[in-house]
């Protein structure tokens, strides 16, 4: 039994910044010296990103070089400490900005699916960048005019693969409640967690992450529906001895990430053996997969997947294109990849992959 993705919707903030300008903005915030500035520029320019959108950028909609949420740091302060707005202030900004963005992606998913919003029975929300109660789910009910008696489920703090977990919930709900319709929405505001400092984890996170929202309508598959993509199976694997590979925790000045340099090598060693076994359980080999939808966590992540699975050079072009255009929007990013593939009429079967804290690998098989 499978669940169908009837429609996908995506949304990003109106304002964006190119990577070159982003470097200059960060250098101004942290009062860097020449050596540190050169290092920062190298990291940003090698991130595989042309531009990123952020709710913090100010202007009429378009390229922006202005934000006032983060202040220029006093040169006398030690950058090894944590600085900037408190976590409370960041959460206030999160709920203020996340709701309009989530509404946009949901409206587009509903329109794309061609359904009446009164038919939505379940609402699943996903985020790892903000927590407030009542949360985005309650606001979506009001803003979208959804029924007051629908069920709500929040998938929180699962990182970049969070949407995979949200789709697992959506699939289970649609299969256990025949005839029901599920609205799934992921909204991530990574830019509110900008982290002052020169540690590798901080610099990498600041150079990669951005803001966006993705949504999907999920319903139990009809037997004769070959037009829409069907979510037929999901798998999960936590790499042994990887608890410190990627971490994401609540700090006093925003959420704090650690990102080990071992992640690409972990993917190289562990992905193929597990994925081959999982695919075999679904009657497939790696070479049977027609299309790959890989979460673009960064250029090294994509390169390691490509190498581990011995994929053709063009196999991850769509993932690289999304990274280039938007950066890493955490859990929301996979919807941008799937949307482009669906619009291009990509061949099936398709396997989607995401990576997150653990190191955890999440996989989906779509036909």
C-alpha positions as CSV (number, residue, x, y, z in Angstrom):
1,X,0.0,0.0,0.0
2,X,1.3,3.5,-0.8
3,X,0.5,7.1,-0.3
4,X,0.4,9.7,-3.2
5,X,2.0,13.1,-3.1
6,X,-0.8,15.1,-4.8
7,X,0.9,18.4,-4.7
8,X,4.0,20.3,-3.6
9,X,4.4,24.0,-2.7
10,X,7.5,25.9,-1.9
11,X,8.2,29.5,-0.6
12,X,11.2,31.6,0.3
13,X,11.5,35.1,1.8
14,X,11.3,38.0,-0.8
15,X,14.8,39.3,0.0
16,X,18.0,37.5,-0.8
17,X,21.8,38.1,-0.7
18,X,24.5,36.8,-3.0
19,X,27.4,34.9,-1.3
20,X,30.0,37.6,-2.0
21,X,27.8,40.2,-0.3
22,X,27.0,37.8,2.5
23,X,30.8,37.5,3.3
24,X,31.1,41.3,3.5
25,X,28.1,41.6,5.8
26,X,29.5,38.9,8.1
27,X,33.0,40.5,8.1
28,X,31.4,43.8,9.2
29,X,29.5,42.1,12.0
30,X,32.6,40.3,13.5
31,X,35.3,42.9,12.9
32,X,37.7,40.5,11.2
33,X,41.4,40.8,10.5
34,X,42.8,40.3,7.0
35,X,43.7,36.6,7.6
36,X,40.4,35.6,9.1
37,X,38.6,37.5,6.3
38,X,40.4,35.7,3.6
39,X,39.6,32.3,5.2
40,X,35.9,33.3,5.5
41,X,35.7,34.3,1.8
42,X,37.2,30.9,0.8
43,X,34.6,29.0,2.8
44,X,31.7,31.0,1.4
45,X,32.9,30.9,-2.2
46,X,33.3,27.1,-2.0
47,X,29.9,26.5,-0.6
48,X,28.3,25.8,-4.0
49,X,25.8,28.7,-3.4
50,X,25.1,31.8,-5.5
51,X,22.4,33.3,-3.3
52,X,20.3,32.7,-0.2
53,X,17.0,34.1,1.1
54,X,16.5,35.3,4.6
55,X,13.6,36.8,6.6
56,X,16.1,39.1,8.3
57,X,17.0,41.0,5.1
58,X,15.3,44.3,4.7
59,X,13.9,46.0,1.6
60,X,11.2,46.0,-1.0
61,X,11.9,42.5,-2.2
62,X,15.0,41.5,-4.1
63,X,18.7,41.7,-3.4
64,X,19.4,43.2,0.0
65,X,22.5,44.2,2.0
66,X,20.6,45.4,5.1
67,X,19.6,43.7,8.3
68,X,19.3,45.1,11.8
69,X,18.6,42.0,13.9
70,X,22.3,41.3,14.5
71,X,24.5,44.1,15.7
72,X,28.2,44.7,15.0
73,X,30.3,43.1,17.7
74,X,32.5,45.1,20.0
75,X,36.1,44.4,18.9
76,X,37.1,43.8,22.5
77,X,34.8,40.8,22.9
78,X,36.1,37.2,22.8
79,X,34.7,35.5,19.7
80,X,35.0,32.1,21.3
81,X,32.0,33.0,23.5
82,X,28.3,33.2,22.3
83,X,26.9,36.6,21.3
84,X,24.0,38.2,19.7
85,X,20.2,38.1,20.4
86,X,19.0,35.8,23.1
87,X,17.3,32.5,22.2
88,X,14.0,34.1,23.4
89,X,14.4,37.0,21.1
90,X,15.1,34.7,18.2
91,X,12.0,32.6,19.0
92,X,9.9,35.7,19.0
93,X,11.2,36.5,15.5
94,X,10.7,32.9,14.4
95,X,6.9,32.8,15.0
96,X,6.6,36.3,13.5
97,X,8.3,35.3,10.2
98,X,7.6,31.6,10.0
99,X,3.8,31.8,9.7
100,X,3.6,33.9,6.5
101,X,6.2,31.8,4.8
102,X,4.5,28.5,5.8
103,X,1.1,29.9,4.6
104,X,2.6,30.6,1.2
105,X,4.0,27.1,0.7
106,X,0.7,25.5,2.0
107,X,-1.5,27.6,-0.3
108,X,0.7,26.5,-3.3
109,X,0.6,22.9,-2.3
110,X,-3.2,23.0,-2.0
111,X,-3.6,24.7,-5.4
112,X,-1.1,22.3,-7.0
113,X,-3.1,19.3,-5.7
114,X,-6.4,20.8,-6.8
115,X,-8.2,20.0,-3.5
116,X,-10.6,22.0,-1.3
117,X,-8.9,22.9,2.0
118,X,-12.0,21.8,3.9
119,X,-11.1,18.2,2.9
120,X,-7.8,18.3,4.9
121,X,-8.1,16.0,7.9
122,X,-4.5,16.0,9.3
123,X,-1.9,18.6,9.6
124,X,1.8,17.7,10.1
125,X,4.3,20.5,10.8
126,X,8.1,20.1,10.7
127,X,10.8,22.5,12.0
128,X,14.1,22.4,13.9
129,X,14.7,26.2,13.9
130,X,11.9,27.4,16.2
131,X,9.7,26.3,19.0
132,X,6.7,28.3,20.2
133,X,3.3,27.0,21.6
134,X,0.8,27.6,20.2
135,X,2.9,26.8,17.2
136,X,2.9,27.2,13.4
137,X,0.2,24.5,13.2
138,X,-2.3,26.5,15.1
139,X,-1.6,29.7,13.1
140,X,-2.0,27.7,9.9
141,X,-5.4,26.6,10.9
142,X,-6.5,30.3,11.2
143,X,-4.6,31.7,8.2
144,X,-5.7,28.9,5.8
145,X,-9.2,28.5,7.2
146,X,-8.7,24.9,8.0
147,X,-11.3,22.8,10.0
148,X,-11.0,23.2,13.7
149,X,-11.3,19.4,14.3
150,X,-8.4,18.2,12.2
151,X,-5.6,16.3,13.9
152,X,-2.2,18.0,14.4
153,X,1.3,16.5,14.7
154,X,4.5,18.4,15.2
155,X,7.9,16.8,14.1
156,X,10.6,18.8,15.9
157,X,14.3,19.1,16.1
158,X,15.2,16.3,13.7
159,X,17.4,18.5,11.6
160,X,17.8,18.4,7.8
161,X,16.0,15.1,7.3
162,X,13.0,16.3,9.3
163,X,10.7,16.4,6.3
164,X,11.4,12.7,5.7
165,X,10.1,12.0,9.2
166,X,7.1,14.3,8.5
167,X,6.3,12.4,5.3
168,X,6.5,9.1,7.3
169,X,3.9,10.5,9.6
170,X,1.8,11.7,6.7
171,X,2.0,8.4,4.9
172,X,1.0,6.5,8.1
173,X,-2.0,8.8,8.7
174,X,-3.2,8.5,5.1
175,X,-3.0,4.7,5.1
176,X,-4.5,4.2,8.6
177,X,-7.4,6.6,7.8
178,X,-8.6,5.7,4.3
179,X,-10.1,8.7,2.4
180,X,-8.3,11.2,4.5
181,X,-6.1,14.0,3.3
182,X,-2.9,15.2,5.0
183,X,-1.2,18.6,4.7
184,X,2.5,18.5,5.6
185,X,4.4,21.7,6.1
186,X,8.1,22.3,6.8
187,X,9.3,25.8,7.6
188,X,12.9,26.6,8.6
189,X,14.4,30.0,9.5
190,X,18.1,29.0,9.8
191,X,19.3,32.6,9.4
192,X,18.0,33.6,12.8
193,X,20.6,31.3,14.3
194,X,23.7,33.2,12.9
195,X,26.6,32.4,15.2
196,X,29.4,34.8,15.8
197,X,32.9,33.2,15.8
198,X,35.7,31.6,13.8
199,X,35.3,27.9,14.8
200,X,34.8,25.7,11.7
201,X,31.3,24.6,12.7
202,X,30.1,28.2,13.1
203,X,31.7,29.4,9.8
204,X,30.3,26.4,7.8
205,X,26.8,26.8,9.2
206,X,26.8,30.5,8.6
207,X,27.9,30.0,5.0
208,X,25.4,27.3,4.1
209,X,22.1,27.8,5.8
210,X,19.1,29.9,4.7
211,X,15.3,30.2,5.1
212,X,12.5,28.5,3.3
213,X,9.3,26.5,3.5
214,X,8.0,23.4,1.7
215,X,4.6,21.7,1.8
216,X,2.9,18.7,0.4
217,X,-0.6,17.1,0.2
218,X,-0.6,13.4,0.9
219,X,-3.4,11.0,0.3
220,X,-3.8,7.2,0.1
221,X,-3.0,6.1,-3.5
222,X,-5.7,5.3,-6.0
223,X,-5.0,2.1,-7.9
224,X,-5.2,3.8,-11.3
225,X,-3.2,6.9,-10.5
226,X,0.0,6.8,-12.4
227,X,0.4,10.5,-12.9
228,X,1.3,11.4,-9.3
229,X,4.3,10.3,-7.4
230,X,3.6,7.5,-4.9
231,X,5.6,7.2,-1.6
232,X,5.9,3.4,-1.3
233,X,8.6,2.9,1.3
234,X,10.9,4.6,3.8
235,X,14.0,3.6,5.6
236,X,16.2,4.9,8.3
237,X,19.8,4.2,9.4
238,X,21.9,5.7,12.2
239,X,25.6,5.3,11.5
240,X,27.4,3.6,14.4
241,X,29.6,5.8,16.7
242,X,28.3,9.0,15.0
243,X,26.5,10.8,17.9
244,X,28.9,13.7,17.6
245,X,29.1,13.9,13.8
246,X,26.2,16.4,13.6
247,X,24.6,18.0,16.6
248,X,22.0,20.7,17.0
249,X,21.2,22.0,20.5
250,X,19.5,24.9,22.2
251,X,22.0,27.5,23.5
252,X,21.6,30.8,25.3
253,X,22.2,32.8,22.1
254,X,20.3,30.7,19.5
255,X,20.6,27.1,18.5
256,X,24.2,25.8,18.1
257,X,25.5,23.3,15.5
258,X,28.5,21.1,15.4
259,X,29.4,19.6,12.1
260,X,32.3,17.1,12.0
261,X,34.7,16.9,9.1
262,X,34.2,13.2,9.3
263,X,30.7,13.3,7.8
264,X,31.7,12.9,4.2
265,X,33.9,9.9,5.0
266,X,31.1,8.4,7.1
267,X,28.8,8.6,4.1
268,X,31.4,7.1,1.9
269,X,31.9,4.1,4.2
270,X,28.3,3.5,5.3
271,X,25.8,4.6,2.8
272,X,26.1,2.0,0.0
273,X,26.1,-1.1,2.3
274,X,22.9,0.0,4.1
275,X,21.1,1.4,1.1
276,X,21.8,-1.7,-1.1
277,X,20.2,-3.9,1.6
278,X,17.2,-1.6,2.0
279,X,16.7,-1.3,-1.8
280,X,17.0,-5.1,-2.1
281,X,14.1,-5.4,0.4
282,X,12.1,-3.4,-2.0
283,X,13.1,-5.4,-5.0
284,X,15.6,-2.9,-6.4
285,X,19.4,-2.5,-6.9
286,X,21.2,0.9,-6.9
287,X,21.5,0.7,-10.7
288,X,17.7,0.3,-11.0
289,X,17.1,3.8,-9.5
290,X,16.2,6.2,-12.3
291,X,16.3,9.4,-10.3
292,X,18.0,10.6,-7.2
293,X,16.6,13.4,-4.9
294,X,19.4,14.1,-2.4
295,X,19.1,16.7,0.2
296,X,21.9,19.2,-0.6
297,X,23.5,19.6,2.8
298,X,26.5,21.1,1.1
299,X,28.9,20.3,-1.8
300,X,30.9,17.7,0.2
301,X,27.7,15.9,1.1
302,X,26.6,15.6,-2.5
303,X,30.1,14.6,-3.7
304,X,30.3,11.9,-1.1
305,X,26.9,10.4,-2.0
306,X,27.9,10.5,-5.7
307,X,31.1,8.7,-5.0
308,X,29.7,6.2,-2.5
309,X,26.9,5.1,-4.9
310,X,29.1,5.5,-8.1
311,X,26.5,7.7,-9.7
312,X,26.8,9.4,-13.1
313,X,28.2,12.9,-13.0
314,X,24.7,14.5,-13.8
315,X,22.7,12.4,-11.3
316,X,22.6,15.1,-8.6
317,X,22.3,18.1,-10.9
318,X,18.9,19.1,-9.5
319,X,20.2,18.9,-5.9
320,X,23.2,21.1,-6.8
321,X,20.9,23.5,-8.6
322,X,18.7,23.9,-5.6
323,X,21.8,24.4,-3.4
324,X,23.1,27.1,-5.8
325,X,19.8,29.0,-5.9
326,X,18.7,28.8,-2.3
327,X,21.4,27.3,0.0
328,X,20.5,24.7,2.6
329,X,17.0,25.4,4.0
330,X,17.3,22.4,6.4
331,X,14.3,20.1,6.3
332,X,12.4,22.3,3.8
333,X,15.0,21.8,1.1
334,X,13.9,18.3,-0.1
335,X,10.6,19.7,-1.3
336,X,12.4,22.1,-3.6
337,X,14.3,19.2,-5.0
338,X,11.3,17.0,-5.5
339,X,9.3,19.8,-7.0
340,X,11.9,20.4,-9.7
341,X,12.1,16.7,-10.5
342,X,8.4,16.3,-10.7
343,X,8.0,19.4,-12.9
344,X,10.8,18.1,-15.2
345,X,8.9,14.8,-15.5
346,X,11.8,12.8,-14.0
347,X,11.8,9.1,-14.4
348,X,10.8,6.7,-11.6
349,X,11.6,5.0,-9.4
350,X,13.1,7.9,-7.5
351,X,15.1,7.5,-4.2
352,X,15.3,10.5,-1.9
353,X,18.0,10.8,0.7
354,X,18.5,13.1,3.6
355,X,21.2,13.4,6.3
356,X,20.9,14.8,9.8
357,X,22.0,14.6,13.5
358,X,23.3,11.2,14.4
359,X,24.7,10.8,11.6
360,X,21.3,9.6,10.5
361,X,20.4,8.6,6.9
362,X,16.7,8.8,5.8
363,X,15.5,7.3,2.5
364,X,12.3,7.4,0.6
365,X,11.3,5.3,-2.4
366,X,8.9,7.0,-4.8
367,X,7.3,5.5,-7.9
